[in-house]
Amino acid sequence: MQIKKLAVAAGAAGALALSLVTAAPASADYAPSSGDLVGVGSDTLQYAGDFLADGDHVSDAGYNSGGFVNKWVNFDATADANARLAYGSGGQVGLGLASANTAGSSVFCAPGTGTAKGTGNANANSNGNTTCQLNPTIVLRAGLNPVQRPNGSGAGVSAMVKDIAAGAAGGNIDYARSSSNKFSSFATGTANTVTIGTEGVYMLASTTTNAVALSAQQLSKVYGANSTGTNGFGTTGCPTWGDVGVTGANATQTILPLLPQFGSGTRSYFIGIMNPALTESTLGNCTRTVEENDPEAIDASSSPANAIEPISGARLNMFLGLNGTGNNNLTGTGTTAGSKYFVDPSCVYGDNTVTTAQGGNTGLGTTAVSCGTAQTASGTLAKAAALAPNVAPFKTAGNASDANPIWIGSRPLYIYVKTADISSSAQFQAGINQNKIRATLANPCSGTSQTGHVYVANDPLCSTVGGVTYGQGGQPYIATSAGQALISAAGINPGYTFS
């Protein structure tokens, strides 16, 4: 695969109705007990949560390996371990997407026909800013009815806000993952922020792309353009490569800008850092919406050679077999690929001989096998795909290096917890005097401990590790060396701060 190492400095929302009616759960996921730790939200952070709970693909054990009665349950943003969308006939989306709907309206459209490899041509719908998805559901707690699975930062935070508002009737969501700062969504005094690390945001393009490096100003004009009228370059309709300075045969080719689904933290972050920054209301209808962090969306788009797409740097690391510092995730040194997480979903369990004639894609493996290269010594069940057929990262104009981008830098990644839960007296695990939040995500030297101790300045029950002061019991799991290694395996440059 050709990689253009020119990187950028750069996660469908739906309101979650709290379900409090007792019912026998029927769910593809484990239905958590009342004592479990439960989180929802961002696609970008979902693998960090998965790994923290259950361990990673490079042999690091997670919290649940301790054999505790109460579990850490991290609901993924989508109902697929490869983070692809599911589609259904007549999928409905609404929420007033830019240049497509009036505020609050709903749109019914033909179902997406994404391939086995990714969400694919979800972006080919006639309504450019919607995706026709199934709206999969989850059971937040055993005994409750299914609710819509929160997909993305906005959906996860919105769900947690509603859970807080439900008061004593809530308590179904303990934390929300977010790849953009959504702290203002919470009422004052109801939530706290845990920053788990940082990542960059890159642009993807086909390795046979017509794309050239674009500045923040050019990206703003491209993503803000409409198919009718004069665009920001002074020409009519959707911008061409000629509008950004390309000459020759490709100059007349129309740029196809792809953008993550509405409610995605990556979406809101990306449109906010263009220059000038865009908003949902100023995005143009030349932009097409796809599930975030899906590199296959480029190959399956209507014009792969002209498509560009922002992607989480953490997800890119996972596709490439790198950890959060950009090094091999097995050795911790060097930038050669380690163990790649994602598998080719066209491969049947235990069978690594799916051919093109059987629906396989030779771009994900050798000329005869679509399942990729073995990750493990057994080499039969654990198969990893490349980034995606013909897809590579490219850099925006003016960036000196991946390590020192000019206009995007790295962004922090967040987990929001309920302030009231930090001082809860409910013991998470037998024999351990900590509640679920202090044991796992945030144990500040403030508030009230699980045993009722009220922390004071220079409290003797607090301890400092690595310059961070923690409450009784020390570091929460996420801040330990084991937790930090699991976050890094998810492609995030790990860290820990509480505010």
C-alpha positions in Angstrom: 0.0 0.0 0.0 1.3 3.4 -1.0 1.4 5.7 2.0 1.6 9.5 1.5 3.2 10.6 4.8 1.9 14.1 4.5 -0.6 14.1 7.6 -3.1 16.7 8.7 -3.4 18.6 11.6 -6.9 18.1 11.9 -17.8 10.3 16.6 -25.8 9.1 14.1 -27.0 11.2 16.8 -30.3 10.3 18.3 -32.0 11.2 21.5 -31.9 8.4 24.0 -35.3 7.9 25.7 -34.8 6.4 29.1 -36.4 3.0 29.4 -37.6 2.2 32.9 -40.2 -0.4 32.1 -39.3 -3.9 33.2 -39.0 -6.4 30.4 -37.2 -9.6 29.6 -34.1 -8.3 27.8 -33.2 -9.6 24.4 -29.9 -8.1 23.2 -26.9 -8.9 21.2 -24.8 -7.4 24.0 -24.5 -8.3 27.7 -27.3 -6.6 29.6 -25.5 -5.0 32.6 -26.6 -5.5 36.2 -27.4 -2.6 38.4 -23.9 -2.8 40.0 -21.9 -2.7 36.7 -20.1 0.3 35.3 -21.7 1.3 32.0 -20.5 3.7 29.3 -21.7 4.9 25.9 -20.7 7.4 23.2 -17.9 8.2 20.9 -16.8 5.8 18.2 -13.3 7.3 18.4 -12.9 6.3 22.1 -14.9 3.0 22.0 -11.9 0.7 21.6 -10.1 2.4 24.5 -13.2 1.6 26.6 -13.4 -2.0 25.2 -9.7 -2.6 26.0 -9.9 -1.1 29.5 -12.8 -3.4 30.3 -11.8 -6.6 28.6 -8.2 -6.4 27.4 -6.6 -5.7 24.1 -5.4 -7.7 21.0 -1.7 -7.6 22.1 -2.2 -9.7 25.2 -2.8 -7.0 27.9 -5.6 -8.0 30.3 -8.4 -5.6 31.2 -10.2 -4.7 34.4 -12.7 -7.5 34.1 -9.9 -10.1 34.1 -9.8 -9.5 37.9 -12.8 -11.8 38.3 -15.0 -9.2 40.0 -18.7 -9.7 40.5 -19.5 -6.3 39.0 -18.2 -5.6 35.5 -17.1 -2.8 33.3 -19.4 -2.6 30.4 -18.5 -0.4 27.5 -21.2 -0.2 24.8 -19.7 0.4 21.3 -21.1 3.2 19.2 -22.2 0.8 16.4 -23.4 -2.8 16.5 -20.3 -4.1 14.8 -16.8 -4.9 16.2 -15.3 -3.3 13.1 -17.2 -0.1 13.9 -19.3 -0.3 10.7 -22.9 0.8 10.5 -25.9 -1.6 10.1 -28.5 -0.8 7.5 -32.2 -1.6 7.3 -34.9 -1.0 4.7 -36.4 2.5 5.0 -33.9 3.7 7.6 -34.9 6.9 9.2 -32.7 9.8 10.2 -33.5 13.4 11.1 -32.2 15.9 13.6 -32.1 18.8 11.1 -28.9 17.9 9.2 -27.3 20.8 7.4 -28.5 21.7 3.9 -30.7 18.6 3.9 -33.6 18.9 6.3 -35.4 21.6 8.1 -34.7 21.5 11.9 -36.3 18.6 13.6 -37.6 16.9 10.4 -37.1 13.3 9.6 -36.0 11.8 6.2 -36.8 8.4 5.0 -34.5 7.1 2.3 -33.5 3.9 0.6 -31.2 1.8 2.7 -27.5 2.1 2.3 -25.8 -0.8 0.5 -22.4 -0.8 2.2 -20.2 -3.7 1.3 -18.8 -6.3 3.7 -15.7 -4.2 4.2 -17.2 -1.0 5.4 -20.2 1.3 5.4 -19.2 2.0 1.8 -21.6 4.0 -0.3 -23.7 5.3 2.6 -22.5 8.6 1.2 -24.2 7.9 -2.2 -27.7 8.7 -0.9 -29.5 11.4 -2.8 -29.8 13.3 0.5 -26.2 14.0 1.0 -26.1 14.7 4.7 -27.9 11.6 6.0 -27.1 7.9 6.3 -29.9 5.3 6.1 -29.1 3.1 9.1 -30.9 0.5 11.1 -30.7 2.4 14.4 -29.6 -0.7 16.4 -30.6 -0.9 20.1 -29.0 -1.9 23.4 -30.3 -2.9 26.8 -28.6 -0.5 29.3 -29.5 -2.6 32.4 -30.9 -6.1 32.8 -34.7 -5.9 33.0 -35.1 -2.8 30.9 -36.5 -2.4 27.4 -34.0 -1.8 24.5 -33.1 1.8 23.7 -31.4 3.3 20.7 -27.6 2.7 20.8 -25.9 6.1 21.2 -23.6 6.5 18.2 -21.0 9.2 18.7 -19.9 11.8 21.2 -23.1 14.0 20.9 -25.4 11.0 21.2 -23.5 9.6 24.2 -23.4 12.9 26.1 -27.1 13.6 25.3 -28.0 10.2 26.7 -26.0 10.9 29.9 -27.6 14.3 30.3 -31.1 12.7 30.1 -30.0 10.0 32.5 -28.9 12.7 35.0 -32.2 14.6 34.5 -34.1 11.4 35.3 -32.6 11.5 38.8 -33.3 8.5 41.0 -35.1 6.9 38.0 -31.9 7.1 36.0 -28.6 5.6 37.0 -28.4 3.6 33.8 -25.3 5.4 32.3 -22.2 5.9 34.3 -20.0 7.7 31.8 -20.0 9.1 28.3 -17.1 9.0 25.8 -16.4 12.1 23.7 -13.8 13.1 21.2 -14.7 16.8 21.4 -15.3 19.1 24.4 -19.0 18.8 25.2 -18.8 19.8 28.9 -21.1 22.7 28.4 -23.9 20.2 27.6 -24.1 19.3 31.2 -25.9 21.4 33.9 -23.6 23.1 36.3 -22.3 20.8 39.0 -23.6 17.6 37.4 -20.5 16.3 35.6 -16.7 16.1 35.7 -14.2 15.5 33.0 -11.5 12.8 32.7 -9.1 13.4 29.9 -7.7 10.1 28.9 -5.1 11.2 26.3 -4.7 12.9 22.9 -4.7 12.1 19.2 -4.2 13.8 15.9 -6.8 14.0 13.1 -5.8 13.1 9.6 -7.3 13.3 6.1 -7.6 10.2 4.1 -7.5 9.9 0.3 -7.1 7.1 -2.2 -3.5 6.1 -3.0 -4.5 6.9 -6.6 -6.1 10.2 -5.6 -6.3 13.4 -7.5 -6.0 15.2 -4.2 -3.4 17.7 -3.3 -2.5 19.1 0.1 -5.2 21.5 1.2 -5.0 24.4 3.6 -7.5 25.1 6.3 -8.9 27.9 4.3 -9.3 25.7 1.2 -11.0 22.9 3.3 -13.4 25.4 4.7 -14.4 26.4 1.2 -14.7 22.8 0.0 -16.8 21.6 2.8 -18.9 24.8 2.8 -19.7 24.6 -1.0 -23.2 24.0 -2.5 -24.0 22.4 -5.8 -25.8 25.5 -7.0 -24.6 29.1 -6.9 -21.1 30.5 -6.5 -18.7 28.7 -4.1 -15.9 30.2 -2.0 -13.5 29.9 -4.9 -15.6 32.1 -7.2 -16.7 29.3 -9.4 -20.2 27.7 -9.7 -21.2 24.5 -8.0 -19.1 21.9 -6.1 -15.4 22.8 -6.2 -13.0 21.1 -8.6 -9.3 20.4 -8.1 -8.7 23.2 -10.5 -10.2 25.5 -7.9 -7.4 24.6 -5.5 -4.7 25.1 -8.0 -4.4 21.8 -9.8 -3.6 22.1 -13.5 -3.9 19.5 -16.3 -6.3 16.6 -16.8 -7.5 16.4 -13.2 -8.3 20.1 -12.9 -11.9 19.5 -14.0 -12.5 16.7 -11.5 -15.0 17.5 -8.7 -13.8 17.1 -5.1 -15.9 14.7 -3.0 -15.7 15.8 0.6 -16.8 13.1 3.1 -17.7 13.9 6.7 -18.6 11.8 9.8 -22.2 11.4 10.9 -24.1 14.1 12.7 -23.3 14.1 16.4 -19.8 12.7 15.9 -17.2 14.5 18.0 -14.8 14.2 15.1 -17.3 15.9 12.8 -17.8 18.9 15.2 -14.1 19.1 15.9 -13.2 19.1 12.2 -15.7 21.6 11.0 -14.7 23.9 13.9 -11.0 24.0 13.1 -11.4 25.0 9.4 -10.5 28.6 8.7 -12.9 30.2 8.9 -14.6 27.6 11.1 -17.9 26.1 9.7 -21.1 25.2 11.5 -23.8 22.6 10.8 -25.8 25.4 9.2 -22.9 26.5 6.9 -21.9 23.1 5.7 -22.6 22.7 2.0 -24.6 20.0 0.2 -21.5 19.0 -1.8 -20.4 17.2 1.4 -21.5 13.6 1.9 -21.9 11.9 5.3 -20.4 8.5 6.2 -19.8 6.6 9.4 -16.8 8.1 11.1 -13.4 6.5 10.9 -14.4 4.2 8.0 -11.6 4.3 5.4 -13.6 2.0 3.1 -16.1 4.8 2.6 -13.6 6.3 0.1 -13.3 3.2 -2.0 -17.0 2.7 -2.1 -17.9 6.3 -2.8 -19.1 7.6 -6.1 -15.7 9.0 -6.9 -12.8 7.4 -5.0 -10.1 9.3 -6.7 -11.6 12.6 -5.7 -12.9 11.7 -2.2 -11.3 13.1 1.0 -12.2 12.2 4.6 -11.1 13.1 8.1 -10.2 10.2 10.4 -9.2 9.8 14.0 -5.5 9.4 14.4 -6.1 6.8 17.1 -8.2 4.7 14.6 -5.5 5.2 12.0 -2.9 3.8 14.4 -5.1 0.8 15.0 -5.5 0.1 11.3 -1.7 0.4 10.8 -0.7 -1.7 13.9 0.7 1.2 15.8 0.2 2.3 19.4 -0.7 5.7 20.7 2.8 7.0 20.4 3.0 5.9 16.8 5.3 3.0 17.5 4.9 -0.8 16.8 2.2 -1.9 19.3 4.0 -5.2 20.1 7.6 -3.9 20.6 6.8 -0.3 21.6 9.6 0.9 19.3 9.9 1.7 15.7 7.1 2.6 13.3 6.8 -0.7 11.5 3.4 -2.4 11.8 2.7 -4.5 14.9 -0.6 -6.4 15.4 -3.5 -5.0 13.5 -6.8 -5.1 15.2 -9.4 -5.1 12.5 -10.3 -8.2 10.5 -11.8 -8.6 7.0 -15.5 -9.4 7.9 -16.0 -11.4 4.7 -13.8 -14.1 6.2 -15.8 -16.9 8.0 -14.6 -17.8 11.5 -11.7 -20.3 11.1 -11.4 -19.9 7.4 -8.7 -17.7 5.8 -9.2 -18.7 2.2 -12.1 -16.5 1.1 -11.5 -15.7 -2.6 -12.6 -12.8 -4.7 -15.2 -15.1 -6.3 -16.7 -15.7 -2.8 -17.0 -12.0 -2.2 -13.6 -11.4 -0.8 -11.5 -8.3 -1.6 -8.0 -9.1 -2.6 -6.9 -5.6 -1.6 -7.2 -6.7 2.0 -4.8 -9.6 1.6 -2.8 -11.5 -1.0 -3.8 -12.0 -4.6 -5.7 -15.2 -3.7 -6.7 -14.6 0.0 -8.8 -11.7 1.3 -8.3 -12.3 5.0 -5.0 -10.4 5.4 -1.8 -11.3 7.1 -1.7 -13.5 10.2 -1.5 -11.6 13.5 -0.7 -14.6 15.7 1.5 -17.7 15.6 -1.5 -19.9 14.8 -2.2 -17.8 11.8 -5.7 -19.3 11.2 -8.3 -17.3 13.1 -6.7 -13.9 13.8 -6.4 -12.1 10.5 -5.8 -8.4 10.0 -6.7 -6.1 7.2 -4.6 -3.3 5.9 -5.8 0.2 6.3 -8.2 -0.3 3.4 -7.7 -1.0 -0.2 -6.1 1.9 -1.9 -6.5 4.3 1.0 -3.8 6.4 2.6 -3.4 9.5 4.8 -2.2 12.8 3.4 -1.2 16.1 4.9 -2.7 19.5 4.6 -0.6 22.3 3.2 1.9 24.0 5.4 2.5 21.2 7.9 6.1 20.6 8.5 5.8 17.0 9.9 3.3 14.6 11.4 4.9 15.3 14.8 4.5 19.1 14.5 1.4 19.9 12.5 0.7 23.6 12.1 -3.1 24.1 12.1 -4.5 21.1 13.9 -2.2 19.8 16.5 -3.5 17.1 18.8 -6.9 17.1 20.4 -7.8 15.8 23.9 -10.2 12.9 24.3 -12.7 12.9 27.1 -14.8 10.7 29.4 -17.5 12.5 31.4 -18.6 11.1 34.8 -21.5 12.2 37.1 -20.3 14.4 39.9 -22.7 12.8 42.3 -21.3 9.3 41.5 -17.8 10.4 42.6 -19.1 10.7 46.2 -21.4 7.7 46.1 -21.3 5.4 49.1 -22.1 2.3 47.0 -19.2 -0.1 47.1 -18.2 -1.3 43.6 -16.5 -4.5 44.5 -16.6 -6.6 47.7 -13.7 -5.9 50.0 -12.6 -2.7 48.2 -13.6 0.6 49.8 -14.2 2.5 46.5 -17.3 3.2 44.5 -17.4 2.4 40.8 -16.1 5.8 39.5 -13.3 6.1 42.0 -12.1 2.5 41.3 -12.1 2.9 37.6 -12.2 6.4 36.1 -11.7 9.2 38.6 -10.4 9.2 42.2 -9.8 12.9 43.0 -8.6 14.1 46.4 -11.8 16.0 46.7 -15.5 15.5 47.5 -16.4 12.5 49.7 -14.9 9.1 49.6 -16.9 5.8 49.5 -16.5 5.5 53.2 -17.8 9.0 53.9 -14.5 10.7 54.4 -14.7 14.4 53.3 -11.4 15.4 51.6 -9.6 18.5 52.7 -6.5 20.3 51.4 -3.3 18.3 52.0 -5.4 15.4 53.1 -3.3 12.6 54.6 -5.4 10.0 53.0 -4.5 11.3 49.6 -1.4 10.2 47.6 0.5 11.7 44.7 1.7 9.6 41.7 3.4 11.2 38.7 2.4 14.7 39.8 -1.3 13.8 40.1 -2.9 13.6 43.6 -5.5 10.9 44.1 -8.0 10.1 46.8 -8.0 7.1 49.2 -7.1 4.0 47.3 -4.7 5.8 44.9 -4.9 5.7 41.1 -8.2 4.7 39.4 -7.7 1.8 37.0 -7.6 4.1 33.9 -4.5 6.0 35.4 -2.5 2.9 36.3 0.3 1.7 34.1 -1.9 -1.2 33.0 -4.7 1.2 32.1 -2.4 3.5 30.2 -1.0 0.6 28.1 -4.6 -0.4 27.2 -5.4 3.1 26.0 -2.2 3.2 24.0 -3.2 -0.1 22.3 -6.3 1.7 21.1 -4.0 4.1 19.3 -4.4 7.0 21.7 -1.4 8.8 23.2 -2.4 8.1 26.9 -2.6 10.5 29.8 -4.8 11.3 32.7 -6.2 14.5 34.1 -9.3 15.2 36.1 -11.3 18.4 36.2 
